[in-house]
Amino acid sequence: MLTMSKYAVIKVNNEQILVSEGDVFKINKSDNLNTEVLLYTAENQTLVGTPVVSGVKVTLEKLEDSRDRKISVNRFKAKSRYHKNKGHRQEVSTVKVTAITEAKTKTKKEEN
């Protein structure tokens, strides 16, 4: 069970990420930080989007662009003395969640 008071599931660059305010995480490198909120929970309220929750906004701040740790890709074929080793480093952006805000919705009584 999550003990965070306010959190959201967001979609950034076709990745779904569970975030709360102040979280720092890595995503594939991108200059476009547009987010879609798929689920939002605060205290006793949970909003599930179909497919997106309207009225909730998650603000992200890009901290840095860097390269992730190196992964090794190996190819090997038995009995033929064939083997290759290749490395790869993915470019990533480190991002911080600065705010999760919910827009106030007006009721019919407030409009009159």
Long-range contacts (C-beta under 8 A, 24 or more apart in sequence): 5-42, 5-43, 6-41, 6-42, 6-43, 6-100, 7-40, 7-41, 7-100, 8-37, 8-38, 8-39, 8-40, 8-41, 8-56, 8-58, 8-100, 9-37, 9-38, 9-39, 9-40, 10-35, 10-36, 10-37, 10-38, 10-58, 11-35, 11-36, 11-38, 12-60, 12-95, 19-58, 19-97, 19-100, 20-97, 20-100, 21-97, 21-98, 21-99, 21-100, 22-96, 22-97, 23-96, 23-97, 24-63, 24-94, 24-95, 24-96, 24-97, 25-94, 25-95, 26-68, 26-92, 26-93, 26-94, 26-95, 27-92, 27-93, 27-95, 28-90, 28-91, 28-92, 28-93, 29-65, 29-91, 29-92, 29-93, 30-93, 33-60, 33-62, 33-95, 35-60, 40-100, 40-102, 42-102, 55-102, 55-103, 55-105, 56-100, 56-101, 56-102, 56-103, 57-99, 57-100, 57-101, 57-103, 58-97, 58-99, 58-100, 59-97, 59-98, 59-99, 59-100, 59-101, 60-95, 60-96, 60-97, 60-98, 61-95, 61-96, 61-97, 61-98, 62-93, 62-94, 62-95, 63-93, 63-94, 63-95, 63-96, 64-93, 64-94, 65-91, 65-92, 65-93, 65-94, 66-91, 66-92, 66-93, 66-94, 67-91, 67-92, 68-92
